[in-house]
Amino acid sequence: MKTQIIEELGQGDILLPTLVAEGLAANDRIKVRMSALQAAAQHARDPNRPASDLGIESRTAGIAPAAIATLIGGAHMIGRDRLAAPALAKLMKEIEDDAATMIRAVKAGTPDEGTKADARLEAIRSAGLLDPASEIEIARIARLTGVTDAAGDSLHRLVMDLHKQLNKLAASCSEEALDGAHVFGLHGEDRAAVAAFMTGLNATRGLKFNHPGLDTMATRAGGRLLIQNDIGTTDAHVVVIAVKKNAVTVTYTDVHLARAKFFMSLFDRFEATWSGLDRHTAAGLGDENSFYLVTGQYQADHAAKRNEFLSAIGAALVFLIDWNKARKLLRSWVAKDDAARILEWAARNLIGHRGFLELGGNELLGSAVRNAAPSRIGFGERLDQALGRAAAIDFLKAALRASTEALLAGRSVRTVRDQIEADLVRHLDRVDGTLLAAVLRQTGLAHDLVIAITRHIAAVRAGLPADGKLLAARCAAIEQKADRIALESRKEVDRLDARPVIGQLIDRIEDAIDELEQAAFVASLLPERADPTLLASLAELCVVAATAAETASKGIAAAMDVPEGRRVDSEDALAAVTRLIDAEHAADTRERATTTLVFGGGFDVATSLSVIELARAIERATDRFAAFGHLLRRHIMIDLAA
């Protein structure tokens, strides 16, 4: 029980049973230590007599026997009325501390008696009887350990009186267990509230695994029920809940401000009001002797809602254990705010983070990176930089879930490692998918270029107004947009150390776009009254190019789903490769047919040059699409072999 922080909160009533137990233990210790003083005096006066080492008594009282035996055996006289002994000053300080512990317990149960005892101890101190020193007068030992009235008050008499008071208090602190809680002096109406709290606590208690904590104590004091839980092992980390009818007041302390905010966030479905987050100071508590205090108040309409709130508090406490440790670990893989969001998700989904820490935490993730992606994720590189923010968060959530489920099911650490590594590979494949999505955008832009050229030729054939300058400007803008996509995609390929073939796919589709933009420029120069036969041949060539662009889009879209194990998608992607090669052959045929028409028709130079250059640019674009197809096939084969 974290007695100091409870007293700082002004909730000392709930400490009485623990303080009484501590006081009785101190009584056992102080009696052994006073006996050690007497035995030391006897041995110093008559060193030839066998010295009592008080070994059994020491062990029973929880004192190291060797220290007591050393003190007694090393005692020797200095002059006629003083003795010296090893660690004597330490023993005197421990005697004073034991007496103060007994008084503290008595004062908690009967303040008046405790105040009187405090005054008696202070008088003994003032007389110099407890001064810590390496030497002590034999007479002082007699005054400390004697009980006769002749010498007035003594430490021994004070201890005897305190022991009587502690025994009376112990009788009033009879303990009972209620669903795992240690309860004292409850009224009938208190039991349902304690049971509700313990229902929530016990529902999630297992998620702390081997970590100590979550001990609960409940008692009635000051006309209300007090429930206290020590959460984990941090001194200033406790929650005290006061229940009066259907009103619940939660007092929560924490040395970490971020964790205190996290705690409050877990109860947003209740209309509770929270105040505080004030910084308080107390010697020995937290960093810089400080902690944060939060107070929550919830007024329920009826007992059922009150109990629901109490159960929610109990269920939430396990997620506070080692929370800051888990947050620091996750912050080395994702951004600080995202680390906190992951932990909140884990708490709301009753997964938690203790299982993840229990199985190694950082080592689990480091092992996955080393084994599954040594060349893709550099040393010290965050996952959100390698996978993207959403994918990194998703991966870490899966790692927390896998760890918890494995521990609960008794599966081996090796199984969890394999599962996390496989999940990392899947996320890396999705990164490749994201890069392929950029390629898909490029193929869409290539198709836009072909359609723009096709419509311009159709307008010229129909004798409609055809603005060549507008065509050239529009297609130049499309080509510039595609260049920006290619540039950013190449940076991502380099940063993520993605497969080289993805970078090559980006290059080939960019080459096709460059050829199509050149074709658009040449098309903008076509004579307004070009020969219909030539225009018809060019239109047929545009149909082939449009088919190639559409096929490239369908092929890359199907390839993006191949890592998910969809056989039909691999078949679709490979079929697209074949169609791209067929389109390249068809474009060769149409380009040669167009060239034949030009050379056999006796057209003017402007017409002949513009038509031939346009046909060749479109045909070169289909060559690039065919090369794209060959690379696409290589990429698909890599996925199928994985």
KEZA-519485 format. One line per 5 residues: number of its first residue (from 0); for each residue x, y, z of C-alpha. Coordinates in steps of 0.5 Angstrom, whole numbers, plus 2048, in hexadecimal, padded with zeros to 3 digits. Layout:
residues N
NUM	X Y Z  ...
This chain:
residues 642
0	800 800 800  803 807 7FE  801 80A 805  805 811 803  801 813 7FD
5	7FB 811 800  7FC 815 806  7FE 81B 801  7F7 81A 7FE  7F4 81B 805
10	7F1 814 805  7F4 811 80B  7EE 80D 80D  7EF 808 808  7F6 806 80B
15	7F4 804 812  7F5 7FD 811  7FB 7FD 80D  7FE 802 812  7FC 7FE 818
20	7FF 7F8 814  806 7FC 813  805 7FE 81B  805 7F7 81D  80B 7F5 819
25	80F 7FB 81C  80D 7F9 823  810 7F2 821  817 7F6 81F  817 7FB 824
30	817 7F5 829  81D 7F1 826  821 7F8 825  820 7FA 82D  822 7F2 82F
35	828 7F3 82A  82A 7F9 82E  829 7F6 835  82D 7F0 832  833 7F4 830
40	833 7F7 837  834 7F0 83A  839 7EE 835  83D 7F4 836  83D 7F4 83D
45	83F 7EC 83D  842 7EA 836  844 7E3 839  83C 7E1 839  839 7DF 833
50	835 7E4 830  82E 7E3 82D  82E 7E5 826  826 7E5 826  826 7E2 81F
55	81F 7DE 820  81C 7E5 822  81F 7E9 81D  81D 7E4 817  816 7E4 81A
60	816 7EC 81A  818 7ED 813  81F 7EF 815  826 7ED 812  828 7E8 818
65	830 7E9 816  82F 7F1 817  82C 7F0 81E  832 7EA 820  837 7EF 81D
70	835 7F5 822  834 7F0 828  83B 7EC 827  83F 7F3 825  83C 7F7 82B
75	842 7F9 830  843 7FE 836  846 804 836  848 806 83D  843 804 842
80	83C 807 840  83C 807 838  83C 802 833  83E 802 82B  83B 7FD 826
85	83B 7FC 81F  835 800 81B  832 802 822  830 809 81F  82C 805 819
90	829 801 81F  827 807 823  824 80B 81C  820 804 81B  81D 804 822
95	81B 80B 821  818 80A 81A  814 803 81D  811 808 823  80F 80D 81E
100	80B 808 819  807 805 81F  805 80C 821  803 80D 81A  7FE 807 81A
105	7FB 809 821  7FA 810 81F  7F7 80E 819  7F2 80A 81D  7F1 80E 823
110	7F4 815 822  7F4 817 829  7F8 811 82C  7FD 812 826  7FE 819 828
115	800 818 82F  805 812 82C  808 817 828  809 81C 82E  80C 816 832
120	811 814 82C  813 81B 82B  815 81C 833  819 816 832  81D 819 82C
125	81E 81F 830  821 81C 835  826 819 830  824 812 832  824 810 82A
130	82A 814 827  82D 810 822  834 80F 824  83A 80A 824  83A 80A 82B
135	834 80A 831  834 80A 838  832 804 83C  82D 808 840  82A 80A 83A
140	829 803 837  825 802 83E  821 808 83D  81F 806 836  81D 7FF 838
145	81B 7FF 83F  814 7FF 841  814 801 849  810 808 84B  817 80A 84F
150	81A 80C 848  814 810 846  812 80E 83E  816 80A 83A  816 808 833
155	814 801 835  80E 803 839  80C 807 833  80C 801 82E  808 7FD 833
160	803 802 833  803 803 82C  802 7FB 82B  7FC 7FB 82F  7F9 801 82B
165	7FB 7FD 824  7F8 7F7 827  7F1 7FA 828  7F1 7FE 821  7F3 7F7 81E
170	7ED 7F4 821  7E8 7F9 81D  7EC 7F8 817  7EA 7F1 815  7EB 7F0 80E
175	7E6 7EC 809  7E7 7EB 802  7E2 7ED 7FD  7E4 7EB 7F5  7EB 7EB 7F7
180	7EB 7F2 7FA  7ED 7F3 802  7E7 7F6 805  7E6 7F9 80C  7E0 7FB 810
185	7DB 7FB 80A  7D4 7FD 80A  7CF 7F9 806  7CE 7FE 801  7D5 7FE 800
190	7D6 7F7 7FD  7D3 7F8 7F7  7D7 7FE 7F5  7DE 7FA 7F7  7DB 7F4 7F3
195	7DA 7F9 7ED  7E1 7FC 7ED  7E4 7F5 7EE  7E0 7F2 7E8  7E3 7F7 7E3
200	7EA 7F6 7E7  7EA 7EE 7E6  7E8 7EF 7DF  7EE 7F2 7DD  7F3 7F0 7E3
205	7F6 7EA 7DE  7F9 7EF 7D9  7FE 7F1 7DE  801 7EA 7DE  807 7EA 7E3
210	807 7F1 7E5  805 7F2 7EC  800 7F7 7EE  7F8 7F8 7EE  7F7 7F6 7F6
215	7F1 7F9 7F8  7EF 7FC 7FF  7E8 7FE 801  7E5 801 807  7DF 805 80A
220	7E2 80C 80D  7DE 813 80E  7D8 810 80C  7DA 80E 805  7DD 808 802
225	7E5 809 800  7E8 804 7FB  7EF 804 7F9  7F4 801 7F4  7FB 802 7F4
230	7FB 800 7EC  803 7FF 7EB  809 800 7EF  80A 807 7EE  80A 80A 7F5
235	805 810 7F3  801 80C 7EE  7FA 80B 7F2  7F3 80C 7F1  7EE 80D 7F7
240	7E7 80C 7F5  7E2 80F 7FA  7DA 80D 7F9  7D4 810 7FD  7CE 80E 7FB
245	7CE 80E 7F3  7D4 814 7F3  7DB 812 7F1  7E1 816 7F2  7E7 813 7EF
250	7EE 816 7F2  7F4 814 7ED  7FB 815 7EE  801 814 7E9  808 816 7E8
255	807 817 7E0  802 81C 7DE  801 819 7D7  7FF 812 7DB  7FA 816 7DF
260	7F7 819 7D9  7F6 812 7D6  7F3 810 7DC  7ED 815 7DB  7EC 814 7D4
265	7EA 80D 7D5  7E3 80F 7D8  7E1 814 7D3  7DA 810 7D2  7D8 812 7DA
270	7D6 819 7DB  7DC 819 7E1  7DF 820 7E2  7E6 820 7E3  7EB 825 7E6
275	7F2 826 7E8  7F8 824 7E5  7FB 828 7EA  803 827 7EC  804 826 7F3
280	80A 825 7F7  80C 81F 7FC  812 81D 7FE  814 816 7FB  80F 816 7F6
285	810 816 7EF  815 81A 7EB  817 820 7EE  813 81E 7F4  80C 820 7F0
290	806 81D 7EE  800 81E 7EA  7F9 81E 7ED  7F2 81D 7EA  7EB 81D 7ED
295	7E5 81A 7E9  7DE 81B 7EB  7D8 817 7E9  7D1 817 7EB  7CD 811 7E9
300	7C5 811 7E8  7C5 80A 7EB  7CA 805 7EE  7CA 801 7E8  7CD 807 7E4
305	7D2 808 7EA  7D4 801 7EA  7D5 801 7E3  7DA 807 7E4  7DE 804 7E9
310	7DF 7FE 7E5  7E1 802 7E0  7E7 805 7E4  7E9 7FE 7E7  7E9 7FB 7E0
315	7EE 801 7DE  7F3 801 7E3  7F7 7FB 7E0  7F8 7FF 7DA  7FC 804 7DE
320	801 7FF 7E0  808 801 7DC  804 806 7D8  809 80B 7D7  80F 805 7D6
325	80A 803 7D0  809 80A 7CE  811 80B 7CE  812 805 7CA  80D 806 7C5
330	80F 80D 7C4  816 80A 7C1  812 807 7BB  80C 80D 7BA  80B 814 7BC
335	809 816 7C3  802 817 7C2  801 811 7BE  804 80C 7C4  7FF 80F 7C9
340	7F9 80E 7C4  7FC 806 7C3  7FC 805 7CB  7F5 808 7CB  7F2 804 7C6
345	7F5 7FE 7C9  7F2 800 7D0  7EB 801 7CC  7EB 7FA 7C9  7EE 7F7 7CF
350	7F4 7F5 7CC  7F9 7F9 7D0  801 7F9 7D0  803 7F5 7D5  803 7EF 7D1
355	807 7F2 7CC  80C 7F5 7D1  80D 7EE 7D4  80F 7EB 7CE  814 7F0 7CD
360	811 7F5 7C9  817 7F9 7C6  81A 7F3 7C5  814 7F0 7C1  814 7F6 7BC
365	81B 7F6 7BB  81C 7EE 7BA  816 7EF 7B5  81A 7F5 7B1  820 7F1 7B1
370	81D 7EB 7AE  818 7ED 7AA  81A 7F4 7A7  822 7F5 7A9  823 7F9 7A2
375	81C 7FC 7A2  81C 800 7A9  823 803 7AC  826 803 7B3  822 808 7B7
380	81D 809 7B2  816 80A 7B4  810 805 7B1  80C 80B 7AF  812 80D 7AB
385	812 807 7A7  80B 804 7A7  807 80B 7A7  804 80D 7AD  7FD 809 7AD
390	801 803 7AB  806 804 7B1  800 805 7B6  7FC 7FF 7B3  802 7FA 7B4
395	804 7FC 7BB  7FD 7FB 7BD  7FD 7F4 7BA  804 7F3 7BE  800 7F5 7C4
400	7FA 7F0 7C3  7FF 7EB 7C1  803 7EB 7C7  7FD 7EB 7CC  7F9 7E6 7C8
405	7FF 7E1 7C8  801 7E2 7CF  7F9 7E1 7D1  7F9 7DB 7CD  800 7D8 7CF
410	803 7D8 7C8  80B 7D9 7C8  80F 7DF 7C7  811 7DC 7C0  80A 7DC 7BE
415	809 7E3 7BF  810 7E5 7BC  80E 7E1 7B6  807 7E5 7B5  80A 7EC 7B6
420	80F 7EB 7B1  80A 7E8 7AC  805 7EE 7AE  80B 7F3 7AC  80C 7EF 7A6
425	805 7F0 7A4  805 7F8 7A6  80C 7F9 7A1  808 7F5 79C  803 7FB 79D
430	808 800 79C  80A 7FD 795  802 7FD 794  802 805 796  808 806 791
435	804 802 78C  7FE 806 78D  803 80C 78A  804 808 784  7FD 807 783
440	7FC 80F 783  801 80F 77E  7FE 80A 779  7F7 80E 77A  7FB 815 778
445	7FE 811 772  7F7 80F 770  7F4 816 771  7FA 818 76C  7F8 813 767
450	7F0 815 767  7F2 81C 766  7F6 81B 760  7F0 816 75E  7EB 81C 75F
455	7EF 821 75B  7F0 81C 755  7E9 81B 755  7E7 822 755  7EC 823 74F
460	7E9 81D 74B  7E2 820 74C  7E4 827 74A  7E2 82A 751  7E6 830 754
465	7ED 82C 757  7F1 831 75C  7F8 82E 75B  7FB 833 760  7F6 831 765
470	7F8 829 764  7FF 82A 765  7FE 82F 76B  7F9 82A 76E  7FE 824 76D
475	804 827 76F  801 829 776  7FF 821 776  806 81F 775  809 824 77A
480	804 821 77F  806 81A 77E  80D 81C 77E  80C 81F 786  809 818 787
485	80F 814 784  814 819 788  810 818 78F  80F 810 78E  817 810 78C
490	818 813 793  814 80E 796  817 808 793  81E 80B 795  81B 80C 79C
495	818 806 79D  81D 802 79A  817 7FF 796  818 7FA 790  81C 7FC 78A
500	817 7FA 785  812 7FF 788  817 805 787  818 802 780  810 801 77F
505	810 809 780  815 80A 77B  812 806 776  80B 809 777  80E 810 777
510	812 80F 770  80B 80D 76D  808 814 770  80E 817 76D  80C 814 766
515	805 816 766  806 81D 768  80B 81E 762  805 81A 75E  800 81F 761
520	805 825 75F  806 822 758  7FE 821 757  7FD 829 759  801 82A 752
525	7FD 826 74E  7FA 82A 748  7F2 82C 749  7F1 828 742  7F5 822 743
530	7F3 81C 73E  7EE 818 741  7F1 811 740  7F7 813 744  7F3 816 749
535	7EF 80F 74A  7F6 80B 74A  7F8 810 750  7F1 80F 753  7F2 807 753
540	7F9 808 756  7F6 80C 75C  7F1 807 75D  7F7 802 75E  7FB 807 762
545	7F5 808 767  7F4 800 767  7FB 800 76A  7FA 805 76F  7F4 802 771
550	7F7 7FB 772  7FD 7FE 776  7F8 801 77B  7F5 7FA 77B  7FB 7F6 77C
555	7FE 7FB 781  7F7 7FB 785  7F7 7F3 785  7FF 7F3 787  7FD 7F7 78D
560	7F9 7F1 790  7FE 7EC 78F  801 7EC 795  7FB 7EB 799  7FB 7E4 796
565	7F5 7E5 791  7F7 7E0 78B  7F1 7E3 786  7F5 7EA 787  7FC 7E7 785
570	7F8 7E4 77F  7F5 7EA 77D  7FC 7EE 77E  800 7E9 779  7FA 7E9 774
575	7FB 7F1 774  802 7EF 772  801 7EB 76C  7FC 7F0 76A  801 7F6 76A
580	806 7F2 766  800 7F1 761  7FE 7F8 761  806 7FA 75F  805 7F5 759
585	7FF 7F8 757  802 7FF 758  808 7FD 753  803 7FB 74E  7FF 801 74E
590	805 806 74E  808 802 748  801 803 745  800 80A 746  808 80B 743
595	806 807 73D  800 80C 73C  804 812 73D  80A 810 738  804 80D 733
600	800 813 733  804 819 730  802 81E 736  805 824 738  80B 824 73C
605	808 827 742  802 822 742  807 81C 741  80C 81E 746  807 820 74C
610	803 819 74A  809 815 74A  80C 818 751  805 817 754  805 810 752
615	80C 80F 754  80B 812 75B  805 80E 75D  808 808 75B  80E 809 75F
620	809 80A 765  806 803 764  80E 801 764  80E 804 76B  808 800 76D
625	80B 7FA 76A  811 7FB 76E  80D 7FD 774  809 7F6 773  80F 7F2 774
630	811 7F5 77A  80A 7F4 77D  80B 7ED 77C  812 7ED 780  80E 7F0 785
635	809 7EB 786  80D 7E5 785  811 7E8 78B  80B 7E8 78F  808 7E1 78D
640	80F 7DF 78F  80F 7E2 796
